[in-house]
Amino acid sequence: MSRLTLGNVVKVAAVVVFFPLLAYLVLVIGAVRKDLRTALEGLIYAVAFSIAVFVLDFWGPPALLALAAMGASGVRSWHLRDLWLPARRRWWKRDPSTVVVDPARAQRPLAAEGSEHLPSAVAWVRTHADLNRRRLPGDTHRTVLQTGGLNQSSQRVSR
């Protein structure tokens, strides 16, 4: 599914603009989505970044800690993209309960087209089932024979 929606474009643009604060992204995702585990994971990245930048000197090993927190948060935010970049729902996958059908306009079921060829199709399937009896799994051959017998008897009764 496509994630190219206006809301998702705005979210990704905000991440790019605030790139130096990438270490806080997982914390924000967890807080907005009210996911406690994600929020705690983001809190770890945010604390590591904050300690490296504000408490320790920015140059040297603390800079590596800050970059590691940013990198880990960036990777995890990509893994959590379903939480903050929802996919667009396709028209054929929308909730079917929202479709309202007027019962007065419902059409009567029509007879299946091509029903005159049904006996020949059943005979063809039965022939191939007999030829490939050893290749068919389990009780398939017996099921095909029973189904073919039911169809033939129903054809006899309907005539």
TORDRENZA-322034 format. One record per residue: residue number from 1; x, y, z of N, C-alpha, C in turn. Coordinates in Angstrom, 2 decimals, m for minus. Each point is the difference from the previous one (the first is absolute). Last residue first. Layout:
TORDRENZA-322034
num|n_px|n_py|n_pz|ca_px|ca_py|ca_pz|c_px|c_py|c_pz
NUM|X|Y|Z|X|Y|Z|X|Y|Z
...
***
This chain:
TORDRENZA-322034
num|n_px|n_py|n_pz|ca_px|ca_py|ca_pz|c_px|c_py|c_pz
159|m34.24|m32.23|m14.66|m0.54|m0.10|m1.36|m1.31|m0.62|m0.02
158|2.67|0.57|4.01|m0.51|1.27|m0.49|m0.61|m0.07|m1.38
157|2.06|m3.79|2.11|m1.21|0.36|0.69|m0.59|1.29|m0.56
156|4.14|m1.56|m1.63|m1.07|m0.92|m0.40|m1.32|0.42|0.64
155|3.88|2.33|1.16|m0.37|0.34|m1.37|m1.17|m0.90|m0.46
154|1.90|m0.82|4.16|m0.81|1.21|0.05|m0.40|0.45|m1.41
153|2.85|m3.69|0.46|m1.33|m0.35|0.48|m0.88|1.24|0.08
152|4.49|0.58|m1.27|m0.72|m0.72|m1.04|m1.40|m0.36|0.46
151|2.86|2.13|3.05|m0.36|0.91|m1.09|m0.79|m0.72|m1.08
150|1.69|m2.52|3.57|m1.06|0.89|0.46|m0.44|0.93|m1.12
149|3.65|m2.84|m0.83|m1.24|m0.77|0.10|m1.16|0.86|0.44
148|4.31|1.90|m0.06|m0.46|m0.25|m1.36|m1.30|m0.77|m0.01
147|2.06|0.65|4.11|m0.50|1.28|m0.51|m0.54|m0.17|m1.42
146|2.09|m3.70|1.98|m1.26|0.28|0.66|m0.62|1.29|m0.52
145|4.25|m1.18|m1.60|m1.01|m0.93|m0.49|m1.35|0.26|0.64
144|3.66|2.52|1.52|m0.34|0.38|m1.38|m1.08|m0.92|m0.56
143|1.73|m1.06|4.22|m0.81|1.22|0.07|m0.43|0.45|m1.39
142|2.96|m3.64|0.37|m1.33|m0.39|0.45|m0.93|1.22|0.05
141|4.51|0.78|m1.00|m0.63|m0.75|m1.08|m1.42|m0.38|0.37
140|2.68|2.15|3.27|m0.44|0.90|m1.06|m0.73|m0.74|m1.10
139|2.11|m1.20|4.51|m1.30|m0.45|m0.48|m0.52|0.84|m1.15
138|5.24|0.13|0.92|m1.02|m0.46|0.93|m1.26|m0.54|m0.66
137|3.06|2.58|m3.39|0.23|m0.20|1.43|m1.24|m0.52|0.71
136|1.64|m0.92|m5.25|m0.85|0.87|0.81|0.21|m0.27|1.48
135|2.05|m2.60|m3.58|0.66|1.30|0.23|m0.79|0.92|0.91
134|m1.57|m4.31|m1.52|1.14|m0.21|0.89|0.72|1.31|0.32
133|m3.73|m0.05|m3.09|m0.44|m0.41|1.33|1.17|m0.11|0.97
132|m0.75|1.55|m4.87|1.03|0.48|0.94|m0.33|m0.37|1.44
131|m2.91|m1.25|m3.66|1.34|m0.20|m0.56|1.11|0.36|1.00
130|m4.56|0.75|1.16|0.26|m1.43|m0.11|1.41|m0.27|m0.51
129|m1.46|4.44|0.16|0.19|m0.50|1.37|0.28|m1.49|m0.02
128|m1.09|2.07|m4.05|1.36|0.35|0.43|0.28|m0.42|1.43
127|m4.34|m0.71|m1.68|0.95|m0.77|m0.80|1.43|0.28|0.44
126|m3.47|2.56|1.93|m0.02|m1.38|0.49|0.99|m0.86|m0.75
125|m0.62|4.43|m1.42|0.68|m0.02|1.30|0.07|m1.43|0.52
124|m2.43|0.66|m3.95|1.42|0.25|m0.23|0.79|m0.08|1.31
123|m4.68|m0.28|0.19|0.55|m1.22|m0.58|1.50|0.16|m0.25
122|m2.35|3.75|1.44|0.08|m0.98|1.09|0.60|m1.30|m0.52
121|m0.87|3.31|m3.16|1.10|0.42|0.87|0.18|m0.97|1.15
120|m3.62|m0.63|m2.90|1.25|m0.33|m0.69|1.21|0.41|0.84
119|m4.34|1.07|1.63|0.24|m1.46|0.00|1.30|m0.38|m0.71
118|m1.26|4.69|0.06|0.39|m0.55|1.29|0.22|m1.51|m0.04
117|m1.55|3.36|m3.41|1.27|m0.70|m0.17|0.45|m0.68|1.28
116|m3.94|2.71|m0.29|m0.23|m1.11|m0.92|1.29|m0.81|m0.22
115|m0.19|4.04|2.58|m0.38|m1.19|0.76|m0.28|m1.19|m0.91
114|1.39|4.82|m0.84|0.81|m1.14|m0.39|m0.37|m1.27|0.74
113|m1.22|4.43|2.46|0.15|m0.15|m1.44|0.88|m1.20|m0.29
112|m3.30|0.69|4.29|1.40|0.03|m0.42|0.08|m0.21|m1.50
111|m4.27|2.33|2.25|0.54|m1.34|m0.22|1.42|0.12|m0.52
110|m1.75|3.95|3.10|m0.26|m0.55|m1.33|0.56|m1.41|m0.09
109|m1.89|3.19|4.29|1.11|m0.77|m0.58|m0.41|m0.60|m1.34
108|m2.14|4.62|1.67|m0.16|m1.43|0.22|1.19|m0.73|m0.60
107|0.49|5.05|1.83|m0.50|m0.76|m1.13|m0.14|m1.46|0.38
106|m0.34|4.83|2.87|0.74|m1.26|m0.14|m0.62|m0.82|m1.12
105|m1.59|4.28|1.77|0.68|m0.04|m1.29|0.78|m1.27|m0.21
104|m2.37|0.93|4.03|m1.00|0.08|m1.06|0.64|m0.10|m1.37
103|2.61|0.15|4.06|m0.57|m1.32|m0.28|m1.05|0.05|m1.11
102|4.43|3.06|0.68|m1.44|0.16|0.10|m0.65|m1.33|m0.34
101|4.93|0.92|2.14|m0.68|m0.50|m1.19|m1.50|0.13|0.24
100|4.96|2.05|1.99|m1.43|m0.15|0.24|m0.65|m0.42|m1.31
99|5.16|0.01|2.46|m0.74|m0.03|m1.25|m1.46|m0.29|0.32
98|3.46|m0.03|3.31|m0.43|1.35|m0.32|m0.82|0.07|m1.29
97|2.12|m3.98|1.78|m1.19|0.32|0.78|m0.51|1.41|m0.30
96|4.07|m2.07|m1.83|m1.24|m0.27|m0.73|m1.26|0.36|0.79
95|5.10|2.16|m0.04|m0.90|m0.72|0.89|m1.33|m0.25|m0.71
94|4.33|0.52|m3.07|m0.68|0.80|1.01|m0.98|m0.86|0.78
93|2.94|m1.07|m3.87|0.28|m0.55|1.32|m0.66|0.81|1.10
92|m0.12|1.07|m4.73|m0.52|m1.36|0.08|0.27|m0.65|1.36
91|1.50|4.45|m1.08|m1.46|m0.01|m0.07|m0.55|m1.41|0.12
90|4.60|1.29|2.45|m0.47|m0.11|m1.39|m1.52|m0.13|m0.01
89|3.17|2.44|3.77|m0.89|m1.12|m0.24|m0.46|0.01|m1.46
88|4.72|1.88|2.14|m1.28|0.42|m0.55|m0.84|m1.23|m0.28
87|3.78|0.10|3.90|m0.17|m0.20|m1.43|m1.39|0.44|m0.42
86|2.91|2.06|4.24|m0.99|m1.02|m0.40|m0.14|m0.07|m1.51
85|3.65|1.70|3.50|m0.25|0.24|m1.42|m1.01|m1.03|m0.50
84|1.36|m0.05|4.55|m0.07|1.43|m0.26|m0.14|0.37|m1.47
83|0.08|m4.60|1.78|m0.65|0.77|1.07|m0.16|1.47|m0.37
82|2.27|m3.16|m2.81|m1.43|m0.27|m0.02|m0.74|0.78|1.08
81|4.79|0.08|m0.37|m0.68|0.90|m0.93|m1.49|m0.27|m0.09
80|4.01|m1.82|2.67|m1.31|0.32|0.58|m0.84|0.86|m0.94
79|4.45|m1.28|m1.12|m0.67|m1.26|0.32|m1.41|0.22|0.53
78|2.69|3.76|m0.82|m0.32|m0.65|m1.28|m0.73|m1.32|0.26
77|1.61|2.26|3.68|m1.16|0.73|m0.53|m0.39|m0.55|m1.38
76|3.86|m1.74|2.06|m1.22|m0.46|0.66|m1.24|0.75|m0.49
75|4.22|1.38|m1.61|m0.29|m1.36|m0.47|m1.29|m0.51|0.62
74|1.54|4.18|1.48|m0.40|0.06|m1.41|m0.36|m1.36|m0.56
73|1.77|0.32|4.37|m1.35|0.53|m0.04|m0.52|0.07|m1.44
72|4.46|m1.29|0.67|m0.90|m1.04|0.50|m1.45|0.47|m0.04
71|3.31|3.14|m1.22|m0.08|m1.10|m0.97|m0.97|m1.08|0.44
70|0.90|3.58|2.97|m0.73|0.48|m1.17|m0.19|m1.12|m1.02
69|2.66|m0.91|3.74|m1.41|0.14|0.41|m0.84|0.48|m1.18
68|4.61|m0.24|m0.68|m0.55|m1.35|0.14|m1.48|0.05|0.40
67|2.39|4.04|m0.21|m0.24|m0.53|m1.35|m0.59|m1.40|0.05
66|1.26|1.96|4.10|m1.10|0.76|m0.58|m0.34|m0.52|m1.40
65|3.76|m1.82|2.16|m1.23|m0.42|0.69|m1.22|0.71|m0.59
64|4.21|1.29|m1.55|m0.34|m1.33|m0.52|m1.27|m0.54|0.67
63|1.72|4.03|1.56|m0.54|0.21|m1.34|m0.38|m1.34|m0.62
62|2.25|0.04|4.17|m1.42|0.34|0.10|m0.66|0.26|m1.36
61|4.76|m0.93|0.19|m0.89|m1.16|0.19|m1.48|0.38|0.21
60|2.56|3.98|m2.07|0.60|m1.22|0.53|m1.00|m1.13|0.13
59|m1.71|5.09|0.28|1.05|m0.59|m0.83|0.57|m1.23|0.67
58|m3.39|2.70|2.07|m0.55|m0.45|m1.27|1.05|m0.67|m0.87
57|m0.25|m0.02|5.51|0.52|0.83|m1.08|m0.48|m0.56|m1.33
56|m3.13|m1.02|4.13|1.39|m0.24|m0.38|0.43|0.99|m1.08
55|m4.37|0.46|1.49|0.77|m0.22|1.23|1.47|m0.15|m0.31
54|m3.22|0.69|m3.54|m0.16|1.06|0.98|0.85|m0.17|1.25
53|0.05|m3.15|m3.82|0.06|1.37|m0.53|0.04|1.04|1.11
52|m0.27|m4.76|0.96|1.16|0.23|m0.86|0.11|1.46|m0.42
51|m3.76|m1.40|2.50|1.22|m0.06|0.82|1.22|0.31|m0.85
50|m4.07|m0.31|m2.25|0.03|1.19|0.86|1.25|0.02|0.87
49|m0.83|m3.81|m2.73|0.33|1.18|m0.81|0.14|1.24|0.87
48|m1.44|m3.95|2.11|1.38|m0.16|m0.48|0.44|1.22|m0.81
47|m4.47|m0.15|1.36|0.88|0.23|1.15|1.46|m0.12|m0.42
46|m3.27|m1.03|m3.24|m0.03|1.43|0.32|0.93|0.32|1.17
45|m0.63|m4.52|m1.28|0.74|0.73|m1.03|0.09|1.49|0.34
44|m2.62|m2.64|2.86|1.42|m0.41|0.09|0.84|0.76|m1.02
43|m4.65|0.55|m0.16|0.57|0.70|1.14|1.47|m0.36|0.20
42|m2.54|m2.27|m3.24|0.36|1.34|m0.44|0.60|0.82|1.12
41|m1.65|m4.22|1.09|1.14|m0.16|m0.89|0.48|1.36|m0.50
40|m3.93|m0.06|2.51|1.16|m0.28|0.85|1.27|m0.20|m0.84
39|m4.05|0.62|m2.31|0.34|1.23|0.71|1.22|m0.22|0.91
38|m1.84|m3.71|m2.23|0.67|0.88|m0.95|0.43|1.29|0.68
37|m2.52|m3.00|2.55|1.31|m0.59|m0.31|0.78|0.88|m0.97
36|m4.46|1.28|1.14|0.92|0.14|1.11|1.38|m0.56|m0.32
35|m3.85|2.30|m3.04|0.62|m1.33|0.07|1.13|0.08|1.01
34|m3.10|3.51|m2.00|m0.29|m0.54|1.34|0.45|m1.45|0.12
33|0.54|3.35|m3.69|m0.78|m1.23|m0.20|m0.38|m0.69|1.31
32|2.64|3.97|0.10|m1.18|0.33|m0.80|m0.90|m1.23|m0.16
31|4.15|m0.54|2.21|m0.89|0.85|0.79|m1.29|0.30|m0.77
30|3.46|m2.49|m2.13|m0.59|m0.76|1.10|m0.99|0.82|0.81
29|2.43|2.17|m3.41|m0.90|m1.01|m0.60|m0.70|m0.79|1.11
28|3.31|3.04|1.32|m1.20|0.71|m0.46|m1.00|m0.99|m0.59
27|4.19|m1.68|1.26|m0.73|0.43|1.19|m1.30|0.69|m0.38
26|2.95|m1.14|m3.40|m0.66|m1.21|0.50|m0.78|0.33|1.28
25|2.58|3.52|m1.92|m1.12|m0.40|m0.84|m0.73|m1.22|0.53
24|4.11|2.47|1.58|m1.25|0.12|0.75|m1.20|m0.55|m0.78
23|4.49|0.27|m1.78|0.04|m0.91|1.13|m1.29|0.03|0.81
22|0.88|3.00|m3.68|m0.46|m1.33|m0.42|m0.03|m0.99|1.17
21|1.18|4.96|m0.66|m0.75|m0.54|1.13|m0.56|m1.39|m0.30
20|2.46|2.57|m3.26|0.87|m0.10|1.18|m0.71|m0.57|1.23
19|m2.54|0.72|m4.09|0.92|m1.13|m0.02|0.94|m0.05|1.21
18|m4.12|2.75|m1.65|0.50|m0.15|1.37|0.96|m1.18|0.11
17|m1.84|0.97|m4.23|0.30|1.34|0.54|0.61|m0.10|1.38
16|m1.50|m3.98|m2.03|1.18|0.51|m0.69|0.39|1.37|0.55
15|m3.94|m1.96|1.62|1.16|m0.77|0.46|1.27|0.51|m0.66
14|m4.05|1.84|m1.42|0.32|0.46|1.35|1.20|m0.75|0.56
13|m1.70|m1.39|m4.15|0.65|1.31|m0.13|0.37|0.56|1.37
12|m2.48|m3.96|m0.12|1.38|m0.26|m0.42|0.75|1.32|m0.19
11|m4.59|0.33|1.05|0.74|m0.62|1.10|1.46|m0.24|m0.36
10|m2.94|1.61|m3.34|0.25|1.04|1.01|0.81|m0.58|1.16
9|m1.45|m2.98|m3.28|1.03|0.88|m0.56|0.36|1.09|1.00
8|m3.55|m2.88|1.07|1.29|m0.67|0.13|1.13|0.84|m0.57
7|m4.42|1.63|m0.42|0.38|m0.06|1.41|1.36|m0.66|0.19
6|m1.93|0.09|m4.34|0.42|1.33|0.43|0.48|m0.01|1.45
5|0.58|m4.50|m2.67|m1.15|0.84|0.29|0.52|1.35|0.50
4|1.96|m4.85|m1.67|0.15|1.35|m0.50|m1.30|0.77|0.18
3|1.20|m4.72|0.82|0.02|0.85|1.19|0.09|1.47|m0.40
2|m1.86|m4.94|m2.38|0.74|1.25|m0.09|m0.10|0.78|1.30
1|m0.17|m5.47|m0.64|m0.83|1.18|0.00|0.88|1.24|0.00
***
